[in-house]
Amino acid sequence: MRIAGIQISASSDPERTIQRAIEMAQVAAEKEARIICYPELFLTPWFPREENKSSFSVALSPLGGTLSRFQQASERTQTVMIVPFFESANGKYFNSAAVYDSGRLLGAYRKLHLPDLPLYRERFYFSPGDTGLPVFETSQGKIGVQICWDNLFPEGSRALALKDAQIIFAPTAAALNNHRHWETAISANAFANNVFVFRVNRVGKEKDIAFYGRSFCVDPWGELVSELAGGKEAIVLADIDLHQRDAATETWGFLKHRKPGEYGDLVK
């Protein structure tokens, strides 16, 4: 199966970003990608770089409006789409990712771990996710989502693997000079849990922050199965065999040989 990451920059014109994103997904589908993932909060410039109450106006619902266009694109291309967005729901705001399967909304994951760092003032905008760690049973396999900072907390990837996720999609918005840390962390999560992980990063310079791209997919051994993207917009393709997860799990046995009775200190 072929899967794709859409490494895209955000325009100050939301309509331009939407059109470009859908066009890139169409190209990915024409290249036979069956699952397509976008970067974190890609629909707008990176507003969490500062605390500004006016930015709440760009929050969306996963049903209708802007996201319906991606839902329609998913139906038109008969693909699974992971679409990160700024969500407004029940009086709260979340850093979320909607999952569509051939036009059907399967649900959304809401980011659990929120940084409060220079240029990443996420706790000002978002509540911690309340969806838990869902595994979405799509027509193309079982997938999980870990958004950006989530991937630096290995418990999430382990929980998804224990729920039998085959692929974890990792939409990110990483800048600064930290790509080696991310590449190490993503590969380690893939190998320790014997799952595919596809990291899809933003790209482009926005005022005082520059997103470096370098999206990539690794297999259940933690090895690259795609090109390591550069610093420009790109469609990153990875050809994967889901049976590799079974082979890696059988070879290493990490999940089978766990000692959960000894791990009580982890949840104190």
Residue pairs with C-beta under 8 A, 6 or more apart in sequence:
1 34
1 35
1 140
1 141
1 239
1 240
1 241
1 242
2 31
2 32
2 33
2 34
2 237
2 238
2 239
2 240
3 33
3 34
3 35
3 36
3 37
3 167
3 198
3 217
3 237
3 238
3 240
4 25
4 28
4 31
4 33
4 35
4 36
4 37
4 235
4 236
4 237
4 238
5 36
5 37
5 38
5 39
5 198
5 199
5 200
5 215
5 217
5 226
5 229
5 235
5 236
5 238
6 21
6 24
6 25
6 28
6 36
6 37
6 38
6 39
6 42
6 200
6 235
6 236
7 39
7 200
7 201
7 202
7 203
7 213
7 215
7 229
7 232
7 233
7 234
7 235
7 236
8 17
8 20
8 21
8 24
8 38
8 39
8 42
8 202
8 203
8 233
9 202
9 203
9 204
9 206
9 211
9 233
10 17
10 42
10 43
10 44
10 45
10 46
10 202
10 204
10 206
11 17
11 20
11 45
12 45
14 43
14 44
14 58
14 66
17 42
17 43
17 44
18 43
18 66
18 69
21 38
21 42
21 43
21 70
22 69
22 70
22 73
24 233
24 235
25 36
25 70
25 73
25 77
25 79
25 81
26 73
26 77
27 235
28 36
28 79
28 235
28 237
29 36
29 77
29 78
29 79
31 235
31 237
33 79
33 235
33 237
34 79
34 80
34 140
35 79
35 80
35 81
35 82
35 138
35 140
35 141
35 143
35 167
35 169
36 77
36 79
36 80
36 81
36 82
37 81
37 82
37 169
37 171
37 198
37 200
38 81
38 82
38 83
38 84
38 171
38 200
39 84
39 171
39 172
39 173
39 200
39 201
39 202
39 203
39 211
39 215
40 84
40 95
40 147
40 148
40 171
40 172
40 173
40 202
41 47
41 48
41 84
41 85
41 86
41 95
41 173
42 84
42 171
42 202
43 58
43 60
43 66
43 85
43 86
44 58
44 86
45 206
46 119
46 173
46 202
46 206
46 209
46 211
47 55
47 58
47 86
47 125
48 55
48 119
48 120
48 121
48 122
48 124
48 125
49 119
49 120
49 121
49 206
49 207
49 208
49 209
50 119
50 121
51 121
51 124
55 125
56 88
56 93
56 125
58 86
59 86
59 87
59 88
59 93
60 66
60 67
60 85
60 86
60 87
60 88
61 67
61 87
61 88
61 89
62 85
62 87
62 96
62 98
62 105
62 108
63 105
66 85
67 83
67 85
67 98
70 81
70 83
70 98
70 100
71 100
71 103
71 105
72 103
73 81
74 80
74 81
74 100
74 101
74 102
74 103
75 100
75 102
75 103
75 104
76 103
78 102
79 102
80 99
80 100
80 101
80 102
80 138
80 139
80 140
80 143
81 99
81 100
82 97
82 98
82 99
82 143
82 145
82 169
82 171
83 97
83 98
83 99
83 100
84 95
84 96
84 97
84 98
84 147
84 171
85 96
85 97
85 98
86 93
86 94
86 95
86 96
86 125
87 93
87 94
87 95
87 96
87 108
87 110
92 127
93 125
93 126
93 127
94 110
94 111
94 126
94 127
94 129
94 130
95 110
95 111
95 114
95 122
95 125
95 126
95 129
95 147
96 108
96 109
96 110
96 111
96 129
96 147
97 108
97 109
97 145
97 147
97 169
97 171
98 105
98 107
98 108
99 105
99 106
99 107
99 108
99 109
99 136
99 138
99 143
99 145
100 106
101 136
101 138
101 139
101 140
102 139
106 136
106 137
106 138
107 131
107 134
107 136
108 131
109 129
109 131
109 133
109 134
109 144
109 145
109 147
110 128
110 129
110 130
110 131
111 126
111 128
111 129
111 147
111 148
111 149
111 150
112 128
112 129
112 133
112 150
112 153
112 156
113 128
113 149
113 150
113 152
113 153
113 156
114 122
114 123
114 126
114 128
114 149
115 122
115 123
115 149
116 122
116 123
116 124
119 175
119 208
119 209
122 149
133 144
133 156
133 159
133 160
133 163
134 144
135 142
135 143
135 144
135 160
135 163
135 164
135 165
136 142
136 143
136 144
136 145
141 166
141 167
141 242
142 163
142 164
142 165
142 166
142 167
143 165
143 166
143 167
143 168
143 169
144 157
144 160
144 163
144 165
144 167
144 168
144 169
145 168
145 169
145 170
145 171
146 156
146 157
146 160
146 168
146 169
146 170
147 170
147 171
147 172
148 170
148 171
148 172
148 173
148 174
150 156
150 170
151 157
151 170
151 172
151 182
151 185
151 186
151 189
151 197
151 199
152 185
154 188
154 189
154 192
155 266
157 168
157 189
157 192
157 193
157 195
157 197
158 192
158 193
160 168
160 193
160 195
161 193
161 194
161 195
161 255
162 255
165 195
166 195
166 196
166 242
166 245
167 195
167 196
167 197
167 198
167 240
167 242
168 189
168 190
168 195
168 196
168 197
168 198
169 197
169 198
169 200
170 186
170 197
170 198
170 199
170 200
171 200
172 182
172 199
172 200
172 201
172 202
173 201
173 202
173 211
174 182
174 201
174 202
174 211
174 212
175 209
175 210
175 211
175 212
179 212
179 214
182 199
182 201
182 214
183 214
183 216
183 228
186 197
186 199
186 216
186 218
187 197
187 218
187 222
187 223
188 222
189 195
189 197
190 196
190 197
190 218
190 219
190 220
190 221
190 222
191 218
191 220
191 221
191 222
192 254
193 220
193 254
193 255
194 220
194 221
194 245
194 248
194 249
194 252
194 254
194 255
195 220
195 245
196 217
196 218
196 219
196 220
196 225
196 238
196 240
196 242
196 244
196 245
197 217
197 218
198 215
198 216
198 217
198 226
198 238
199 215
199 216
199 217
200 215
200 236
201 211
201 212
201 213
201 214
201 215
201 229
202 211
202 213
203 211
203 212
203 213
203 231
203 232
203 233
203 234
204 210
204 211
204 233
205 211
212 231
213 229
213 230
213 231
213 232
213 234
214 228
214 229
214 230
214 231
215 226
215 228
215 229
215 234
215 236
216 224
216 226
216 227
216 228
216 229
216 236
217 224
217 225
217 226
217 236
217 238
217 240
218 224
218 225
219 225
219 240
219 244
219 248
220 244
220 245
220 247
220 248
220 249
221 244
221 248
225 238
225 239
225 240
226 236
226 237
226 238
227 236
229 236
249 255
249 256
